[in-house]
Amino acid sequence: MATQDLLKKVRRLEIRSRRLVEDLFSGGTESVFKGRGVEFEEVRPYVPGDEVRDIDWNVTARLGHAYVKRFVEERELTVMLVVDVSRSMLFGTRGQEKRELAAELCAVLGFAAVRQNDRVGMALVSDQVEHFVPPARGRVHLLRILRDVLDHESARGTRLGAAARFLTRTLKRRSLVFWISDFEDRLDAHDWRVMAGRHELTALAVHDPADEQLPRAGWVMLEDLETGKRRLVDSNSEALRRLYAAGARERRRTAHAALAQALCPVVEIRTDKPYIPALVRFFQHRKRRGVA
């Protein structure tokens, strides 16, 4: 993509996303990324009224007097945006390709984090990690991330497990990880359990209606975007349509089962529906659970 065209696209994405962030925050999700937990700050002498469970027994035994651990609310967060850039994400029949929608989700979540001075990082993944941007703060940093998402081209397939293992090794600080993908892959539940044990993981599953239902259009040439294989089929055939839908349901079922084993929530995002209501519902539920 030409530099000027890319910059214009990034600017349009910024303007639209800032407006959508206002919609997201107006839904009562002001603390969406904040107050996720507490972190240790120091030990101090015990005073009557302190919680007994906060006593640091090692320090107490060493010094001969009772000391308690002092904690502060964990304010600074790292938000990690993981974007599937495999060829299946280039598909879309309702206005936007899944890849374009993924870029917009990155912008909305990124500007929400920037608004709260949180750090944002990004990984573009397929059957490997194709590009990694370490977390940092600020609008300029986020604009670089959006530029990279929009400008990246991939001709590879989907193997998300390798990326999950890479991020588990690479992210040293506990992070809020948003994994944006159509999850057209057979996930190994072990990879996701390990990652979810170290980070707060959320799957944003991006789907197009034609992923699940084959449109009636007579004889059409279908292409598997990841393998390049083509096949001429009669899309009006009821037997073929049932087989197509059953395959889609089975792929989704197995992916969701692996994520469920990792206790990873899944937010369904569709190319034919507004996604802000889905994000608001998720963050409100997250807040009620006391995570936010």
C-alpha positions as CSV (number, residue, x, y, z in Angstrom):
1,M,0.0,0.0,0.0
2,A,1.4,3.4,-0.9
3,T,2.5,5.5,2.0
4,Q,0.0,8.3,1.5
5,D,-2.9,5.9,1.1
6,L,-1.8,4.0,4.2
7,L,-1.5,7.2,6.3
8,K,-5.0,8.3,5.2
9,K,-6.4,4.9,6.1
10,V,-4.8,5.1,9.6
11,R,-6.2,8.6,10.1
12,R,-9.7,7.5,9.1
13,L,-9.4,4.5,11.5
14,E,-8.2,6.8,14.3
15,I,-11.2,9.2,13.8
16,R,-13.8,6.4,13.7
17,S,-12.2,4.5,16.6
18,R,-12.1,7.5,18.9
19,R,-15.8,8.0,18.4
20,L,-16.5,4.3,19.1
21,V,-14.3,4.4,22.2
22,E,-16.7,7.1,23.5
23,D,-19.6,4.8,22.9
24,L,-17.7,2.0,24.7
25,F,-17.1,4.2,27.7
26,S,-20.6,5.6,27.8
27,G,-21.8,2.0,28.4
28,G,-20.5,2.2,32.0
29,T,-17.2,0.5,31.3
30,E,-15.0,3.3,32.6
31,S,-12.8,0.9,34.6
32,V,-12.6,-1.6,31.8
33,F,-8.9,-2.1,32.0
34,K,-8.3,-0.8,35.5
35,G,-8.3,-2.3,39.0
36,R,-7.5,-5.8,37.7
37,G,-5.8,-6.7,41.0
38,V,-3.2,-5.7,43.6
39,E,0.6,-5.9,43.6
40,F,3.1,-6.0,46.4
41,E,4.7,-2.7,47.4
42,E,6.6,-3.1,50.8
43,V,6.5,-4.6,54.3
44,R,5.8,-2.5,57.4
45,P,5.4,-3.1,61.1
46,Y,2.1,-4.7,62.2
47,V,-0.4,-2.4,63.9
48,P,-3.6,-3.6,65.6
49,G,-6.4,-3.9,63.1
50,D,-4.2,-5.2,60.3
51,E,-5.3,-8.4,58.6
52,V,-3.5,-11.4,60.1
53,R,-3.4,-13.0,56.7
54,D,-1.2,-10.1,55.5
55,I,1.6,-10.9,57.9
56,D,4.9,-11.7,56.3
57,W,6.0,-14.6,58.4
58,N,9.5,-14.8,56.9
59,V,10.3,-11.2,57.7
60,T,8.6,-11.5,61.1
61,A,10.8,-14.5,62.1
62,R,13.9,-12.8,60.9
63,L,13.4,-9.5,62.7
64,G,11.5,-10.7,65.8
65,H,8.6,-8.4,65.3
66,A,5.4,-8.8,63.3
67,Y,5.5,-7.2,59.9
68,V,2.7,-7.1,57.2
69,K,2.8,-7.0,53.5
70,R,1.5,-3.8,52.0
71,F,-0.3,-3.9,48.6
72,V,-1.4,-1.2,46.2
73,E,-4.0,-1.5,43.5
74,E,-2.5,-2.5,40.2
75,R,-3.1,0.4,37.9
76,E,-0.6,0.0,35.1
77,L,-1.7,-2.6,32.6
78,T,-0.2,-4.1,29.5
79,V,-2.8,-4.7,26.8
80,M,-1.6,-7.1,24.1
81,L,-3.4,-7.2,20.7
82,V,-2.8,-10.5,18.9
83,V,-4.1,-10.4,15.3
84,D,-4.6,-13.4,13.0
85,V,-3.3,-12.4,9.6
86,S,-3.6,-15.8,7.9
87,R,-5.3,-15.9,4.5
88,S,-8.7,-17.0,5.9
89,M,-9.0,-13.5,7.5
90,L,-9.1,-11.9,4.0
91,F,-12.7,-13.3,3.6
92,G,-15.8,-11.1,4.0
93,T,-19.2,-10.8,2.3
94,R,-20.9,-8.1,4.3
95,G,-19.0,-4.8,3.8
96,Q,-15.8,-5.6,5.6
97,E,-13.3,-8.4,5.4
98,K,-12.6,-10.1,8.7
99,R,-9.0,-8.6,8.6
100,E,-10.4,-5.1,8.2
101,L,-12.7,-5.7,11.2
102,A,-9.8,-7.0,13.2
103,A,-7.9,-3.8,12.5
104,E,-10.8,-1.7,13.8
105,L,-11.1,-3.8,16.9
106,C,-7.4,-3.1,17.5
107,A,-8.0,0.6,17.1
108,V,-10.9,0.7,19.6
109,L,-9.2,-1.4,22.2
110,G,-5.9,0.4,21.7
111,F,-7.4,3.9,22.0
112,A,-9.3,2.7,25.1
113,A,-6.0,1.7,26.6
114,V,-4.2,4.9,25.6
115,R,-7.0,6.9,27.1
116,Q,-6.0,5.3,30.5
117,N,-2.3,5.5,29.9
118,D,-1.8,1.7,29.7
119,R,0.8,0.1,27.6
120,V,-0.2,-1.5,24.3
121,G,1.7,-4.2,22.3
122,M,0.9,-6.2,19.2
123,A,1.6,-9.5,17.5
124,L,0.6,-10.5,14.0
125,V,0.3,-14.2,13.7
126,S,-0.5,-17.0,11.2
127,D,1.3,-20.3,11.4
128,Q,4.1,-18.3,13.1
129,V,4.6,-14.9,14.7
130,E,5.1,-12.7,11.7
131,H,5.6,-9.4,13.4
132,F,5.9,-8.3,17.1
133,V,5.7,-4.8,18.6
134,P,6.7,-4.7,22.3
135,P,4.3,-2.9,24.6
136,A,4.6,0.9,25.1
137,R,2.5,3.9,25.8
138,G,1.1,6.7,23.8
139,R,-0.9,7.7,20.7
140,V,2.1,7.7,18.3
141,H,3.0,4.1,19.4
142,L,-0.6,3.0,18.8
143,L,-0.7,4.6,15.3
144,R,2.5,2.7,14.4
145,I,0.6,-0.5,15.5
146,L,-2.4,0.3,13.4
147,R,-0.2,1.1,10.4
148,D,1.5,-2.3,10.7
149,V,-1.8,-4.1,11.0
150,L,-3.2,-2.4,7.9
151,D,0.0,-2.7,5.8
152,H,1.0,-6.3,6.6
153,E,0.5,-8.9,3.9
154,S,0.6,-12.6,4.5
155,A,0.2,-15.7,2.3
156,R,0.4,-18.2,5.1
157,G,-2.1,-20.5,6.8
158,T,-3.3,-20.8,10.4
159,R,-1.4,-22.5,13.3
160,L,-2.1,-20.5,16.4
161,G,-0.4,-22.8,18.9
162,A,3.1,-21.6,17.9
163,A,2.1,-18.0,18.5
164,A,0.6,-18.9,21.9
165,R,3.8,-20.6,23.0
166,F,5.9,-17.6,21.7
167,L,3.8,-15.1,23.7
168,T,3.9,-17.2,26.8
169,R,7.7,-17.1,26.7
170,T,8.0,-13.5,25.6
171,L,5.5,-11.6,27.8
172,K,7.2,-11.3,31.2
173,R,4.6,-9.1,32.8
174,R,1.0,-10.3,33.3
175,S,-1.0,-8.8,30.5
176,L,-4.5,-8.5,29.2
177,V,-4.4,-10.3,25.9
178,F,-7.0,-9.9,23.2
179,W,-6.7,-12.6,20.6
180,I,-8.5,-11.6,17.4
181,S,-9.0,-14.4,14.9
182,D,-11.6,-16.5,13.1
183,F,-10.0,-19.5,14.9
184,E,-10.0,-21.7,11.8
185,D,-7.6,-24.0,13.4
186,R,-7.4,-27.1,15.5
187,L,-6.3,-25.6,18.9
188,D,-4.2,-27.5,21.4
189,A,-5.9,-26.9,24.7
190,H,-2.6,-27.2,26.5
191,D,-1.1,-24.2,24.8
192,W,-4.0,-22.0,25.8
193,R,-4.2,-23.3,29.4
194,V,-0.6,-22.4,29.9
195,M,-1.0,-19.0,28.4
196,A,-4.2,-18.2,30.3
197,G,-2.5,-19.3,33.5
198,R,0.0,-16.4,33.1
199,H,-2.1,-13.8,31.4
200,E,-5.8,-12.7,31.2
201,L,-6.8,-14.0,27.8
202,T,-9.9,-13.1,25.8
203,A,-10.8,-14.5,22.4
204,L,-12.5,-12.1,19.9
205,A,-13.9,-14.6,17.4
206,V,-14.5,-12.8,14.1
207,H,-17.0,-14.5,11.7
208,D,-18.7,-13.8,8.4
209,P,-22.2,-15.2,7.7
210,A,-20.8,-17.1,4.7
211,D,-18.4,-18.9,7.0
212,E,-21.4,-20.9,8.3
213,Q,-24.0,-20.8,5.5
214,L,-23.2,-21.3,1.9
215,P,-25.1,-18.6,-0.1
216,R,-27.4,-19.9,-2.9
217,A,-25.8,-18.8,-6.1
218,G,-26.0,-21.8,-8.4
219,W,-22.7,-23.3,-9.7
220,V,-19.8,-21.4,-8.1
221,M,-16.1,-21.9,-7.8
222,L,-15.1,-22.2,-4.1
223,E,-11.5,-21.5,-3.1
224,D,-9.8,-22.5,0.2
225,L,-7.9,-19.2,0.9
226,E,-5.2,-21.0,3.0
227,T,-4.4,-23.9,0.6
228,G,-5.4,-22.3,-2.7
229,K,-7.4,-25.4,-3.7
230,R,-10.5,-24.7,-5.8
231,R,-13.7,-26.7,-6.4
232,L,-16.7,-26.1,-8.6
233,V,-19.9,-26.8,-6.6
234,D,-23.6,-26.4,-6.9
235,S,-24.4,-24.0,-4.0
236,N,-28.2,-24.7,-4.4
237,S,-27.7,-28.4,-3.4
238,E,-29.3,-28.9,0.0
239,A,-27.0,-31.8,0.8
240,L,-23.9,-29.7,0.1
241,R,-25.3,-26.8,2.1
242,R,-25.9,-29.1,5.1
243,L,-22.4,-30.5,4.8
244,Y,-20.9,-27.0,4.6
245,A,-22.9,-25.8,7.7
246,A,-22.0,-29.0,9.7
247,G,-18.3,-28.5,9.0
248,A,-18.5,-24.9,10.2
249,R,-20.3,-25.9,13.4
250,E,-17.8,-28.7,14.1
251,R,-14.8,-26.4,13.6
252,R,-16.3,-23.8,15.9
253,R,-17.3,-26.4,18.5
254,T,-13.7,-27.8,18.7
255,A,-12.1,-24.3,18.9
256,H,-14.5,-23.2,21.6
257,A,-14.0,-26.4,23.6
258,A,-10.2,-25.8,23.7
259,L,-10.7,-22.2,24.8
260,A,-13.2,-23.3,27.4
261,Q,-10.6,-25.6,28.9
262,A,-8.4,-22.6,29.4
263,L,-11.3,-20.7,30.9
264,C,-10.8,-18.2,28.1
265,P,-14.0,-16.1,27.4
266,V,-15.1,-15.9,23.8
267,V,-16.7,-12.7,22.4
268,E,-18.5,-13.4,19.1
269,I,-17.8,-10.6,16.5
270,R,-19.6,-10.7,13.2
271,T,-19.0,-8.8,10.0
272,D,-22.8,-8.2,9.6
273,K,-23.5,-6.8,13.0
274,P,-22.2,-3.8,15.1
275,Y,-19.5,-5.0,17.5
276,I,-19.7,-2.3,20.2
277,P,-22.7,-3.9,21.9
278,A,-20.8,-7.2,22.1
279,L,-17.8,-5.5,23.6
280,V,-19.9,-3.5,26.1
281,R,-21.7,-6.7,27.3
282,F,-18.4,-8.5,27.7
283,F,-16.8,-5.7,29.8
284,Q,-19.9,-5.2,31.9
285,H,-19.9,-9.0,32.6
286,R,-16.1,-8.8,33.4
287,K,-16.7,-5.9,35.8
288,R,-19.5,-7.8,37.6
289,R,-17.2,-10.7,38.1
290,G,-14.8,-8.3,39.8
291,V,-12.0,-8.7,37.2
292,A,-12.1,-5.0,36.2
